[in-house]
């Protein structure tokens, strides 16, 4: 007898996730997760492996043990202990500094290269697959240059939400931190937008993108103050005026 479906339901409820939230974390449809939890379908091995990594469990635990009934009984204290253990399990986050950015484009899928990167943990993050990237430049002001963006892995463009910020790793542009807008007319292209309006939006092909990481946290130095100088403000005003003029011509 397999406890996989029952354990999936228990682990989800242990963390207080909806089926939609849990399904997104393990990259399956909510309806499929529902079928697994109701034991109308048997979870695929790759799905169970993802869940095991997420909760630091062995495959034997997932398949052969009823996780809802801990050893020594199913008391409230036992369940609280199990919840604490699960909540404290935080995966290492690989950190990609600016000096490693060029090598990352070639080694983003190379385990030997990734093993050389430093790691850290952030206990306030929900379980997931994260990576941290150092950014430079002023295109995303008021986020200052030198900030570290912690992103959660996005597997495909269907999961991208318009106007949300992402780390985009692409062949032509390297590693950039931008907001993404999907174009309904050009389905194979996306528009990358800077928070600093001095920088013009630009399009890239979806097939050019190697990785996407949805920004979850921004780490900056406490001593850094986000200030705009007069030149930047003047450039912003001019840029906005040009955009308004262009829109007015199109409307007329």
Buried (B, 14 or more C-beta within 10 A) or exposed (E): EEBBBBBBBBBBEBBEBEBEEBBBBBBBEBEBBBBBBEBEEEBEEEBBBBBBBBBBBEEEBBBEBEBBEBEEEEEEEBBEEBEEEBEEBBBEBBBBEEEBBEBBBEBBEEEEBBEEBEEEEBEEBBBBBBBBBBBEBBBBBEBBBBBBBBBBBBEEBEEBEEEEBBBBBBEEBEBBBBBBBBEEEEEEBBBBBBBBBBBEEEEBEBEBBBBBBBBBBBBBEEEEEEEBEEEBEEBBEEBEEEEEEEEEEEEE
